[in-house]
Every structure is written in structure tokens, then in C-alpha cells.
Amino acid sequence: MDMQVTPVLRSKRRRPFYQDLSFQVFFGIAIGIALGHFYPNVGKSMQPLGDAFIRIIQMVVGPVIFCTVVSGIANVGDMKKVGRVAIKALIYFEVITSLALVLGLLTINILQPGVGMNIDAASLDTTAASSYISHANQFVSMSEFLLNLIPKTLVSGFASGDILQILFFSVLFGFGLAAAGDRAKPMLNIIDSFSSGLFWIIGLAMKISPIAAFGAIAFTVSKFGVGSLLSLGKLLGEFYLTCGLFFILILLPITHFSGFSLFKLMRYIRAELLLVIGTSSSESVFPQLLQKLEQLGCEKSVVGLVLPAGYSFNHDGTCLYFAAVAVFLAQATNTALGWEQQLSLLVVLLITSKGGAGVAGSAIAVLAATLAATNTIPVSSIALILGIHRLLSAGFVFVNITGNAVATVVVAGWERALDRDKMRAELDSGYKEPEITIHKKVVIGQ
């Protein structure tokens, strides 16, 4: 008796559009906007939905950074390569964030959206901004900034959620395991297993991300409404235009000369980009972005070093925000701010922008500290932009995420740690569809 078995065939079947995460997040944002506008009292009660999701992600971001960085450094084994990647990444970050600040200053000085507002800073109601103003004078000097990189205890960085401290400890521990050689393999196995458990939690959390985006945007619209959008529409228009110019004038040439498409990369991470629009938190997509960049063809070791460092040092959108809002407040309050003062402001912003992004709302606290450090623009004037800060943050976090994704791919390309064939295939397809196994029946012949 002969037995003929038809081989297992694998075919790709496109999922219905409503099962795509990016569509679900977009739909959640759209429903949230409608609810917040038409039923503001209900919309305000939706805030815990967004906050709960962000807390779940924040809970695992520190351990994910630790596992990724330690595993990346220990598995590379070549300390020179680790140092080379770090130096290249930091140089790239400083150049691009400096360009972002210059672009932000140029655009705000040309368009001048704050001129003619004639706001008296002393007459502003600063009740809502009091917490930011009270901490504004606690500006951290460069020596304090560097000292604060070192956590006081082994777990203090994880407890406070300080990405820079977590990164500092993780790099040192990774070097320690690399120096231990084969003796470190059991620990690396534990770290890899621990990382798998963390990503399972993240996968579970992502199933509720459309609900989180819905809750966060419903709260934002219900609290601030369209009135604040109209009253400070010139600043919003100028800032969004500046973000668009940053993509066209800076990121687009970089990606072109690096051999990949900016718009295809943005399509590839569209679910994450939509999610940060709703939550205004870049931390909410860090673990997912980590996985997608590895899937794109970047070596794990490079992704594990560049992306966490980018979250602390590469705040392109936040720099655009700082430059635009600081000069806008000077214009609105008729504060004289010459080019020399603006250049000194730029230097201060290069320092204060480090470690200032990630958590929703932290940028405005850093802005207050920056204004206090320059001692020129009234700190109380930040009350002017509180109503539209969430709308501004949606824009700069969007730019931050795109900028860090671009930076990771670019540095991986410089290090020849990028599978370009895989990257082209991934970017052309837009996203990976799961394969469906089709089993053909067994045919028994004579």
C-alpha cells in the first residue's frame, strides 16, 4: 500500500482591517474625541483608562531596558564595539537635537505667533501652574546632572523610573557579565527568560491599548475643549509646521542617504505612533518599538544600546517644543530676547532636554526649569500654554518616537549590523502577517 501525503502548505492571508492594531487605536482616538467633545463630563471620567495602561508599561520599561542592554553588551563580548556604537549614537543624538533646536528657533522667530498678545505675566492666573513654578528654581547644574546619573542604590533607578540611572547600571552590569565570560551564561539565560515574561505582559497590555488611547484622548478633549485650541491656534499651527519641516528638512535626507524610506518606516511603526498621540507618553511604546526594530533587521545588541540611550538623549520633538514655546512666551509677554540670549537659551536647552521626555507631562516641568535658568522669561508665563500642552505634547512625542526609530536604523547601518534585505522586505510589506498553516488531507493510494 502506497501512502501519498500532500505537504503542508503555508499561505499568508490578510487579516480583516478591524483586527489591525493601528486601526483599532485610530478608532479609539476618534471615538474618544467625539465623546470628549459632546459629553465632556463623561470624557473626564475616562482618564483612568489611559493612566492604567501607561502604568502597566512603566512597570516593565525599567526591567526591559535592563534585560536588553545587559544581554546586548554581554553577548557582543567586544567592548570596543560597544564603545564605538555608544560614541556614534551620542554624536548623532547631539547633532540632530542641536539641528532641531536651531530649526525651532528660526521658525518661531520668522512666524512670531506671540507678537501682539501683550500679556502681563503678573496678571496671569498661575494656580494651575503653581506646582511647576514652585520647582522651577531647582535647576540642576551640569555637575549635579552627571552625579545624578549614578543611582544611590541598586534598585533606586528602577523604583523612581529614571531611565538614565537604569541605563548607567545596566551598562556597567553588562560589562561585568562580558568580563566574566562563560561563567556569566547561567545569568544570561535567567535574564533572557525574565525578558520573555516581560514581553508576554507587554503583549497582553497591547490588547487594551485602543481602550487606553480612547480614554486618554477623551479626557484631554473634555478637559481643554476646542476653545483652547482656537485661542492659541497660532502657536499650535507654528509648532505643527515646525514638526513637519523637521521631517522634511532633517529626517527625510538622513533616511534617504541611509538607504531606506522615512515614510515606509513610519508606516511600519504606525500603531505605536498613533498610540503616543493618544497617550502623549513615549514610554508607552518603548517595548513594542524595541521588538519591531529587531524584526526590521537591526541587530539586537545595537537596538539594545541605541534605543534606550535615545530615550534619554535624543529628544528631537521635545527640543522643537522647548525652542518654540520659550520664545513664544517671550513674544507674548513682550520680553526682549536678542539672538545672543536665544543662543544661551539653546545651550541651556541642550542640557535640560536630557532625560526630560518619556513620561507624559514632564516636558512642561523641564520647560519651567529652563526659564528659571535663563532668568529672562517670566516663569509664571507657562500658565499661558497649559491649556494646549497636551496638544503640543502629542506632536513632540510623535517626533521623538520617529526620531529614535530613525536613529537606531541609521546607527545599525553604520555598524553594518543591519540586514538590509530583511529591512526592505519588512518595510515593503508594512507589517508582518502571521502565517496560517493549511493542512491538506492525507491521500492513501494503491
Secondary structure, DSSP 8 states (H G I E B T S, - for coil): -EEEE---EEE-----GGGSHHHHHHHHHHHHHHHHHH-HHHHHTTHHHHHHHHHHHHHHHHHHHHHHHHHHHHHH--HHHHHHHHHHHHHHHHHHHHHHHHHHHHHHHHH-TTTT----GGGS--TTTHHHHHHHT----HHHHHHTTS-SSTTHHHHHT-HHHHHHHHHHHHHHHHHHGGGGHHHHHHHHHHHHHHHHHHHHHHTTHHHHHHHHHHHHHHHHHHHHHHHTHHHHHHHHHHHHHHIIIIIHHHHHHHTS-HHHHHHHTHHHHHHHHHH--GGGGHHHHHHHHHHHTB-HHHHHHHHHHHHHH--HHHHHHHHHHHHHHHHHTT----HHHHHHHHHHHHHHTTT--SSTTHHHHHHHHHHHHHTSS-GGGGGGGGGGHHHHHHHHHHHHHHHHHHHHHHHHHHTT-B-HHHHHHHHHHSS----EEE---EEEE-
